[in-house]
């Protein structure tokens, strides 16, 4: 069965791409008893507040016209931010080349590794830990992951 997040991602991907942005992720969450759709967009030049407002207006009109969403919802459109949590494979793909901190599951509590995301495919994150060889980590073995803030 397809998750609501993934269905919403697929439904809106073409619209957001057509506006010149990369749709990084969509999350369908409940906050304080309200349904919230959280869209994360990105662009090579960065994302401004005005960009988020424009995309939000287009998404609201599109979702209302589609009629696929039952009930009330709130819509949020944001940029990825400097230290975004990573949850899905598509996020690891998008942030290939960026530094991240991974908290691993495992016997004895797992561990923490910091390094560079190389890519992701079929449930595997390809990761280059600082001072070590590139490795493959199952997405299921990652308890938490977050982009590291990089200051040039």
N, C-alpha and C positions, 0 to 999 in steps of 0.2 A: 504494500500500500504506500502511495506517495505521500510524503509529509506535506503539510500545508505550506511550510516555508518554501519547499522546493517547487511546488505548484505555482506559488506566487512569483518566485524567481523566474521560472520559465514563461509565465504569462506576461511579465513586464520587461523581460530582457531586451526585446527588440525595440520597445519604446525608448528605454533609457539609452541604448546604444545609438539609436537614431538621433538622439539629442547630443551625441558626441561624448558621452560618458561611459565608463566601464561600471557595470553593476557588479559590485564585489560580493554582496550578500544581502539576503532578506531574512528577517527573523519575525515570526508571528508569536508574540508573547502576550501574557496577561500581566498588567501592572495596575495595582489598586482596583482590581475588579473590572478593568477596561481592557479591551482587545487593542493591541498596538502593533502596527506593521512598521518595522524598523528597516529602512532601506539604507544601504551603505554604497555610496558612489565614489568613483575616483576619476582623475584626469591627470595626464602627464604634467600639466602646469599647476596642479593643485585644484582644490575645490573651495569656492567662496560661499559665503552665506547666501548671496544672490543666486548662485548656481543651485544650491539646495532648495531655495524657494521656488525657482523655475521648475525644477524637476518635481517637486512636491505638488505644484498646481497641475502639471501634466498628468502625474500619476493619479491624483484625486479624480480628475475628469475621466481618465481612462477606466479606472476601477469602477466608478459610478456607472459609466456607460456599458461596461462589460456585463454587469449584473451577476457576476460569479461570486461576489462576496455577500454573504447573508449577515444581517445585523449591523450594528454600529461598530465603528473602529476609529482609532486615531492613527494618523500617519506621521512618521518621522523620517526625514532624509538627512543623512550626515555624511561627512567625509570619514575616512578610516581612522584619522587621528594618529598621533605619534606612537602610542603604546597600546594598540588595539589587541583585544583577546582574539585568538584564532580558534575556531571551532570546527570548520568544515574543510574538506579537501580543496574546494575551489578557492578558499582564502589562502591556503599555503601555495597554491599555484600562482595566484595573483601577486603574492608578496615574495616570490622567488628573488633571491639576491639581497633580501633584507635580513638583518640580525634579529634573532628571537631567543627567548628563554623558554625551555620546555621542562615541565615537571612530569617525570615519567612514573607510571605505575610499575609495580613489580614486587618481587619478594624482598622483604627488608625495607619497604617503603619507596622503592624506586630510586630516583635521584633527580638532580637538576643539571641540565646541560645548556650551555649558551654557545651560539654559533650562528651560521648562516643557512637560511633555507635555500636549498638548491631547486626543489620542485616537489611535486606530488602526483601520484597516479595510483589508481586501483586500491585505495586504502592504505597506501604507503607514503610517508613523508621522507624525502631525500634531504639529508641534513649534514652539514659540515661543522662539527663541533670545533671550537677554538682549540688549536694545538693537536688535533687528531685527524684521522682519516675520515673521508665522507662515509656516511652510513645510511642505512634504511631503517626507519622506525615505523612500526605499524601505528596507524592513527588511533586504534583502540588502546594502544599502550601509552598514549599521552593523556595525562590527567588534566593538565592545564598548559596553555601556551599563550605567550604574549609577545608582541613585537617589542624590541628594545629601542629606546630613544637613541637616535644617532645625531650627534651634534658635530657638524663639519668643522 
